[in-house]
Amino acid sequence: MNRTHTVVLVEGISDRSAIEALAARRGRDLAAEGISVEAMGGATNIGAYLARFGPSGLGLRLAGLCDAREEGAFRRSLERAGLGSGLGRDDLEALGFFVCVADLEDELIRALGTATVERVVASEGELGSFRTLQKQPAWREGTTHDQLRRFMGSGGGRKIRYAGPLVAALDPGHVPRPLDRLLAHL
């Protein structure tokens, strides 16, 4: 068994599931490579995880993935951990931290297209539930993309359940940039 030398910090379990699913699709076993993907239970916990695994803790190599709205929290915490100052997006990427345009679900929906995501939803037996959401007054006028994002974020554990199937549906040449770059960095 390989000892962990790299820790990938992600906001939640769905992010971890997507990274692990894409790695497996590419024939990689992250655990065997000494890479651990840690779901932090939200971006606000990054400081504690950096303290535990970073330079002042175990001194492990770090990487990560976050939503655009959490980029500032990641940047500030990385700076407090001594990993740079005045960090911009390029600096974050050089450190191995990649930002999803809105969030991972948004990235996957854009990469797959709404028709493919709807097919995945149908294959999971939830197309009726999705159609019900589309008929709700608050969502009736929204784009299918926005409706799918809302659908993924609703229901107990739906983001987690769909991470693997959505990654499995990706065309290998159309992997969302943050996921692709993160795996390349590892």
N, C-alpha and C positions, 0 to 999 in steps of 0.2 A: 504494500500500500504506500502510495506517495504521500509525503507530508505536504500540507498546504503551504504554498509560498505566495499565492496571489488570492486576494479577496475582491470580489466584484460586489459593490454596494448598489442595491436597487431599492426602490421605494416599497414594492410589495411583491406578493407571491406570484401574481400574474406576470410580472416582469421576469422574475426568476424562471418561471415555467417557459416563457417564450425564449429566453436565452438558452436554456438547457435543451429545448426542442430543436432550435436552429443548430446548436452545436452537434446534437445527435444526427440531424439530417446531413451534416457535413462530415460525419464519421469521427467526431471528436467525443471523448469521454473526459469532461472537464475535471471530475474528481480524480481520475487516474492521472491527469496532468498536473495535479496539485493546485487546482483552481476551485475555490469555493464561492458560490453565488449566495450572498446573504440578503434576504428580504428584511428590511429594517423596520417595517411597520409604519412607514411614512418618512418623507424627506426631512422632517424636523428632527429626526433621530440621528442624522448623519454625524453630528459632533461626537456623540457617544461612541459610534462605530469607528470613527477616525481615531479617537483616543485609544480604543481597544486594539485596533489592528494597525494603525499608522506608525509614524516615526517615534512617537512618545510611548507607544504600546509595544505590540509584538514586532513592529518593524517590517511588516509584510508589504509586498508590492500591492498597490491598490488600483482599482478601476471602478467605473460605475456608469449608471444610466439614470437619467432623471427626466421629468416632464419640464417643459419650458417654464411653467409658472414656479418651479422649484429651483431653477438655475441659480438664482441669487443666494438661496440658502446653501446650496452646494458650494458655490464660489466662496462665500464668507467662511464657511466651515473649513474648507481646504486651506484658505489663507491663515485662519487661526491655528490650524494644525502645522503651519510652517512649510506648506507645499507651494508657496509662491505669494506674490502680492500684485494687486491690480490685475487679477486674472480676467482675461477675456475668453470668448468661446474657443478661439484657437488654442489658448493656453490650457483650457480645460481638456480639450482633445489630446494635446500633447501629454497631459498627465494620465490619459486613459478614461476620461469622463465625457460621456456623450449625451447630448440633449435631444429629446424627442420634440418635434415642432409643437404639438399640443400635448399629446401623451402617446403612449405606445399603441393604444387602440386606434387612435387617429392615424398613426404611421401605417399600421397594418391595413386599415380600411383603404387608405389612399393607394398603397402598394398593390392590393388585391383588386380593387374596384368594387363598387357596391353590389354588382350582380354576383360576383364570386362569393362575397361575404354572405349574401342572402342564400346562396346554395349551401354554404357551410351551416348557416342557421337552420335551414331545412333539413340537412343531414343529421343535425342534433335534435330534431323533432320539435323545434321551437318557432317555426315560421308563423304559426297561428298566434303565438304570443307577440311576435314582432308586428304582425299585421294589426293586432289590437292596439299596440303602442302608436302605430302610425295613424290610427283613427281618433286618438285622443286630441281634444281641442288644442292643447299646448304644443302638440307635435304635428298636427295636420298640415300646416303650411311649411314645415321645415324640409330641408333637403334629405334625401335618403341617407346620405353620409352622416348628417347630424343625428338622424333618427337611429341609425345603427350604433353610433357612439353612445347615445343615451341608453339604448337597449343593452349594450355590453356593460354599462355601469349600473344597471338596475338588476334586481334579483340577486339572491344570495349566492355569491361565488361565481357569477357568470363570467367575469373577466378571467378568473382562474381557469374555469372550464373551457373557455374558448381560446386561450393562449396557444395551446398545442395544435388544435385543429386549424386555426388561422395560419400558424407558421407552416404547417404541413401543406396548406394550399398555395403557399408562395411559389412563384416562378423563381428558380435559383438566380436568375438575372435581375430580379426586381425586389430584392430584400431591402427593407427600409435602411437608409443610410446609418442611423445611429446603431442599429443592431449589427449591421455588416461591419462597420468600423470597429465596434467593440470587440467582436470576435476576431477580427484581424489583429487588433492590438494585443489580444491574449495569446 
